[in-house]
Structure formats: structure tokens, C-alpha cells
Amino acid sequence: MDAANVANVEDAARLAEALPETAGMASTFPPTAGWVARLDRLRRERRAVEPPAVAALRGRALERFGELGFPTQRQESWRSTNVAPIARAEWTAPGPLSSEASRAAEAALTPYLFDSAATLVFLDGRFAPHLSRAAGLGDGVILGSLAETLAQGSRSVVEKVEEHLGRHAGFAQASFVALNTALFSDGAFLWLPRGAVLAGPIHLVFGSTGGDGDRSPQATFPRSLAVVGENAQATIVESYLDLAPADDEPVYFNCPVTEIVAGPGSVVDHYKVQRESREAFHVATFELVQERSSSLSSHSISLGGALVRNDVNALLDGPGSDTILNGLYMIGGRQFVDHHMRVEHAAPHCASHELFKGILDGKARSVFNGLIHVRHGAQKTDAKQSNRNLLLSRGAVANSNPQLEIFADDVRCTH
């Protein structure tokens, strides 16, 4: 490894260790020349194999990211989260794994797989078909690589993707969503037609190896889209795993975006398990849209990462929708975990319940910022949110900021 890459890794690690002390800094982080060049290069490379609508979406995201830059602590929603380690590091795109490194990653992956699930595996952001299985899910069900779907899918299937991709996770004011939209190379696409009921779960596995030999810090941008039709039922599990050797803690950056659309009367159970390197950076957006009488529950578990940020945005857009959002984080050392949630009640007779619990040791820090917004006309809303933390040391700090914005007069909302 050359001196520049050594310096990049060491700088990122030192910045990760300093996160709690730098929480009060306020700086501007415009995109570096390296970021801009990589964004533009990937857009040009993908233009030849992607539909024009997706290419245009990437172009808009690239332009918006150039305008926004990385968020700073002058912005209210980021005042507790310092992303300087991400903005200043020179991340590289993952290269192909050697046969030896691939076999080691596959061996490390084995304990996390379960036989009953249809499984899609991505290693360092690239689809691994030899480790995946997605057959026999039923008539009309589509499950596969998002990149392959866009490049090789029939026109009717591609139109299903275009109808939803980037339509829900907006990037007008979200730098990392813009970055993902411009740079994503692969991820999962799930389509369930009306009335489809999956007997087993869908397991989406995103494994990070930390690189192959040169140890240069890598950045990946997984993009997943699930559209669940009317009266359909599905269980979706997302796993983000560190597949490096057991005695290694590689530095890398993972920036996933997941969009789930729950159709009328559908039932969706969603789980996210984040078990990454304690030197890794994980900035994720989970966007869900619920139509009439749909039911969605999501459970998030965060264990790894130097800096972890989870933005969860739920739109209850049809009467009678029900949402459960739960989370657990167990952190120590100098880890930092930030959960930012916005639950938008846009229709009457909807219910949402959020419960997040944390266990903190060492000098770990956590942030919970939860907003319940009830629009005009969303009468009979029933909403509740809770955040509870257990501090095991004097150096651990947990910050909670529950919020209510209510523009209807017949509601029951508590925090």
C-alpha cells in the first residue's frame, strides 16, 4: 500500500476516535474534486446500460449533491453529528476480490445465513449470484439485482422500477440520499403482485470485506427497492456485515438507501441488522410509504460502526395504516449512533408506535431525534414514541429529542 492510502486510513481512524470531542465543530464540507470526478465518471459509465429515466435521475442527484455538499453542524438536523471523517477522506470504489479473499468472505458469511430465506448477497457492493438464491417465490414475484434488472429486464419490469426508484427517498435536502442516488451501482429489487404471500423471509445481505490486500478505504452505496402489492405479505431482512478477518477492524464507508412501498391492505415485516466494523461509517436512509389499511413493522439493531446515522422516514398516506418502528443499539468505546426519525401522518385513522432502546458503555454517544407530524385532516391519529437508554459508564452520553407537530384536533399523541 502506498503512503497516500496509509495516510487516508490513519486519518479516518483518528477522526473516528475524536468524534465525541468534535461534536461542537461547525465547518463547511463542499464535495472534493475526487468526489465530483467519481460521480461524473460513474454517471457516464452507467449511461450506456441504464434506461434514460434512471440516467436522468442520477444527473439530477449529481447536480443537487454538488449544490448541497456534505451536511454541516450548522444544520439543525446534523448539529450533533460530525461527518468530517467522511467528507475529508479519499474513499475508493471497491475493486474485484481475489479468489482467496472471496473464499474467506464466503466462509465468514456462513454463520449469518438461514436456510428458509430467499437470499441476495452483495460483497463490497457487487452482486454475488453464486451465493444467492431467489427461485420459487411464486407467480409474478420478482426478486433480483437492481442493476441486472435495469440492464436486462423487460420493458414492463423496468417501468416498475422507474415508477418508484427515487420517487420516495427525496434528495432535495438530503446530501447522502443525493450521493447514493448518483453513485449506487447495485442493490435489491423486490416486486410482489397483488395477493402474493411469501412463505419465508427475503434476506438481503450486504457484506464488507474492507478491501483485498491494499487496504485502501472503500465506499459503497447499496440501493434497495421493495414494492409490495395490494393484500400481499412479505418479511424482509437487511444484514450489513463485516466480513474481514476476526482480528481486523477495517475502515470503510457504507451509504445505503432502502425504499419500501406498502400497497393497500399489505403486511410487511422489516428487520435491519447492522454488525459492521467498529471503525466503519454507516449513513443510511430508510424510506417507507404506506397506502390504505397497510401494516408495516420495522426493527433496527445497530451494533457496529464508529459513526452510524439512520434516517427513518415514514409516510402514512392512506386511512387505516398502522406503523411500528422499533430499534436497539448496543455500543461502547467511542462509538456514535444517531437515529433521526420522521413519521408523517397524512391520512385519518392511522396509528404509529416507535420504541428505541440503547445500551451505552465507555465513552459512547447516542442521539435520538423523533418527530411525529400530523397533517391537517389526519383526524383520529394515534401516535406514540419512546426512547430509553441504559448508561453503563460515567463517560457515556445519550441525547433524546422527541417532537410533536400536530395540525388536527382529534388525535392522541404522546412521547
Secondary structure, DSSP 8 states (H G I E B T S, - for coil): --HHHHHHHHHHHHHHHTTGGGTT----B---HHHHHHHHHHHHHHHTTS-HHHHHHHHHHHHHHHHH-B--TTSGGGTT---HHHHHS--B------HHHHHHHHHHHGGG--TTSEEEEEETTEE-GGG-B-----TT-EEEEHHHHHHHS-HHHHHHHHHHTTTSS--SS-HHHHHHHHH----EEEEE-TT-B-SS-EEEEEEE---SSS---EEE--EEEEEE-TT-EEEEEEEEEE-S-TT----EEE--EEEEEE-TT-EEEEEEEEE--TT-EEEEEEEEEE-TT-EEEEEEEE---SEEEEEEEEEE-STT-EEEEEEEEEE-TT-EEEEEEEEEE-SSS-EEEEEEEEEE-TT-EEEEEEEEEE-TT-TTEEEEEEEEEEE-STT-EEEEEEEEEE--SSEEEE-
